[in-house]
């Protein structure tokens, strides 16, 4: 098998590792590409290609994350991960860990960890790497990696919400939610929302966020019901699908361009959190991006129009 063949076989795993460390599709793809360049130029063949490439992509991702953290300190508004349509890596033995770590809630929670803690947690708890492999990947002793893993696990357990395991129930609730959303049904929406539901939007200062820190079932239902029927009047569509392994939707303008995404967290038969990403910088991998400001102006004109 050639180096290229070996790399392509492991590419899904490398992307899955990088995305969970970075929370960015674009940065993860860049990290994987840089890993290939280093592997291609390496004068020797490693004993374990998987261990070698996983270590390289982890080190690159840690460096990128350290730089990204500086930029995120000046980020405008709430920061959310880039939405992912599907995880390219599958492992039946670790399907629960992979699915749990992919959700928006888990990725936001991972932001609390230091870059080293995040990398160790991803390699150990998500992908099941042994500590000698992790130590080699992050450049720390096995004992230090065990301590990092304990700290990371504690932080994650303290903040991790427990979502519904029943996939069918989540999908049915999501279908009812998006139907009520299209109809502007305030009461129908309120029935589906937890009393303390939160709605969070990430526009990055480059798009009008559809949801800016709105809390409470009544408030969230009213904001959604007031805006989405207006969007429908300018031919904006809501395309329900799975994002980051959870119920969500892509919002498209009249030309089919991506205006934003929405994901919902479900617990106890109610929607606990709604997260929307409308920053154009985080949508390009999903297709051509809509002009969010033009859509906002069109909504305002529609709001003023009696028709």
C-alpha positions, 0 to 999 in steps of 0.5 A, a space after each residue: 500500500 502506498 503512503 497516499 493509500 494509507 493516508 486516505 484510509 486514515 483521513 476520516 479519523 484524522 479529520 474527526 480528531 482535528 474537528 473535535 479539538 478545533 471545533 472548526 471544519 476549515 481548520 480541521 481540513 487544513 490540519 489534515 492537509 498539513 499532516 499529509 504534507 509532513 507524512 509525505 516528506 518524512 524520510 522514514 516509514 513509521 511502525 504504526 501509520 495510524 499512531 504517527 498520523 494521529 500524533 501529527 494531526 493532534 500536535 498541529 491542532 493544539 498549535 492551531 487551537 492556541 492561536 484560535 483562542 487568542 482570536 476568540 477573546 475578541 470574537 463578537 458575540 457568542 462563539 459556536 462551533 462550525 456546524 458539521 453535516 456528518 462525521 466521516 469516521 465510524 467505529 461501532 465499538 465507540 459509536 456512543 462516544 463519537 456521537 456524544 462528542 460531536 454535539 454542539 453542546 459537547 463542543 462548546 463544553 470542550 472550550 472550557 478545557 486547555 488545549 492540552 486537556 482538550 487533546 488528551 480528552 479527545 484522544 482518550 475518552 472519544 477515540 480510546 487511544 492508549 496513554 503511551 500513544 497520547 503521551 507521544 502525541 502531546 509531548 508529555 509523560 504518561 503520568 501527566 497525560 493521566 492527570 490531564 485526562 482526569 481534570 478534563 473528564 471532571 470539567 466535562 462531567 460537571 457541565 455536560 447535559 444529559 440528552 435524550 437517547 431515544 433518537 426517534 423521539 428527538 426526531 419527532 419533536 424536532 419535526 413538530 418544532 420546525 412545523 410550528 416554526 414555519 406556521 409561526 405558531 407561538 403556542 405550538 412552539 411554547 409547548 415544545 420548549 423547556 421553561 428555561 430554554 435558551 436561544 443562542 446565535 453566532 453571527 461573529 459581527 458579520 451577520 445579524 444573529 437570529 437568536 441573541 441570548 433569548 431565554 425562557 419559553 415564552 420569549 423564545 417562542 415569540 421571537 421565533 414566531 415573529 421572524 420565521 413567517 416573515 422569512 417564509 414570505 421572502 422565500 427563505 426555507 428551513 430544511 430539517 436535517 441532522 447537524 452534529 449528530 442532533 436535530 437541526 436545519 439549514 436555512 436557505 434563501 430564495 436562491 438556495 444559498 445557506 443563510 444559517 443553521 440551527 440545532 436543538 438540544 432535547 432533554 425530558 421531552 422538551 427543547 433545552 437549547 437552540 443554537 443558530 450559526 449565521 456567521 458567513 465564515 462558518 457556513 462556506 463548507 455547506 455551500 454558497 453563502 447567502 447575504 445575511 444583511 440583504 435578507 435582514 433588510 428584506 425582512 424589515 421591508 416585509 414587516 412594514 408592508 401590510 401585505 
